[in-house]
Amino acid sequence: MSTESKDPDNSKLKIKDLPSGMLKIDDLQATDDLQAIDDLQAIDDLQAIDDLQAIDDLQTTSPFRWTSASRSHPGRVREVNEDACLDLPEQGLWAVADGMGGHTLGDVASGLAVQGLMDLPAAEDLEQRISAATKRLEEVNRRLRGEAQQRDVPIIGTTIAVLLAAGGLCSCLWAGDSRIYLYRAGRLRQLTRDHNHLEAARLRHISSADDTLELPRSNLITRALGAQDTIRIDKVTVELLDGDTFLLCTDGLSNEVAELSIEQALLPGICSLACDALIDMALEREARDNITAVVVRAEDLSSPDQTIMRKR
């Protein structure tokens, strides 16, 4: 017996066993209940085997091995964490979503966004995966618009940033100002472009050094799931190299942590340590918003370095 829950320090959706105190064992039912516990353990063991098999299957169809880690925190000001994330290396799928602050049910919106992607089928062809993910996000957009109408509120919305992998390629899909970075050969590069008024002003070549103009606030986004009846998802595809490391994050991180600090956190190539370092750096600052980071690393199993390591 299991239930879905959210850890307050990590909004990634998880399945946790029910507390043992909910299993009532009396003298008459002890044998049956203990058998039920054994059955639950057997189910968990089978699930673990299935997960490992899924990772093996992905690696047999891809020259890359994926490792990843994720962490989310409500920050120092807000009580509710409206961020959500997916961390599914066995599916070659990662995502972050940021429920729109100041609007209704931001946590519901971000949760629906990641739930809509969770069972995305694996495919060797990246374009098939992109098409399937886009359709899922369009369906989420329709659900959010319908939910807002039923509740008689203007918007129930969320940003979304998705990383999909297939073969030797990966694609970023996004709407809003949640970001995906690529760290390659000691250099950090932002793959996504923020959908907000500040970025729009920059594209119009309005300089932030021009103190005669009042630049728009960066938190005023121009695109999000649930904001309009139709949603346009932007996409960028990159060819993978050995050691490529990706960071997916909400603006609670990118607004607080400088790119040089992000580079330093990603440099060692250990996903879990990088996640912890990035969240901790954001918390050392004002951390006025929710903070979420997903760090993903690709290792080329056919590269000479990997061959040498396997022979040792």
Secondary structure, DSSP 8 states (H G I E B T S, - for coil): -EEEEEETTEEEEEEEE--GGGS---TTTHHHHHHHHHHHHHHHHHHHHHHHHHHHHHHHH-SEEEEEEEEEE-TTT-SS--EEEEEEGGGTEEEEEEB-TTSTTHHHHHHHHHHTTTT----SSHHHHHHHHHHHHHHHHHHHHHHHHHHT-S---B-EEEEEEETTEEEEEEESS-EEEEEETTEEEE-S---BHHHHHHHTT--TT-TTS----TT-BS--BTTSSS---EEEEEE--TT-EEEEE-HHHHTTS-HHHHHHHHTT--HHHHHHHHHHHHHHS---S-EEEEEEEEEETTSHHHHHHHH-
